Amino acid sequence: MSRQPSVARAGLVGAAPVFAALGDETRLRLVVRLCTEGPLSIVRLSAGASVTRQAVTKHLHALAAAGLVRGKRRGRQRQRIWELEPRRLQEARRYLDRISRQWDGALERLRGFVEE
């Protein structure tokens, strides 16, 4: 097995928490809602959810730990509003694009080998 370059390894280590966080269906749904609806309060995020508000909060903290969302206090009541951190999603996208290019190259080499 060949060693990966340190840059690729660093990308893998940096991307792992993002993919782990997105691997949970509830967290993925929260990210989708924040992508489509913009910043939302915990009350809005937990409305219609199949889990409790406490569970939604726990999932949001897991997403925040992975750098995917951030919570800010706003308004007179200092209500926490959660918003997407797009930079982390963009990094994950670049990593997936790189993997896709590697697979395309491998499949092209395999096709060339089979056709010989």
Order of alpha helices (4+ residues) and beta strands (2+ residues): alpha-alpha-beta-alpha-alpha-beta-beta-alpha
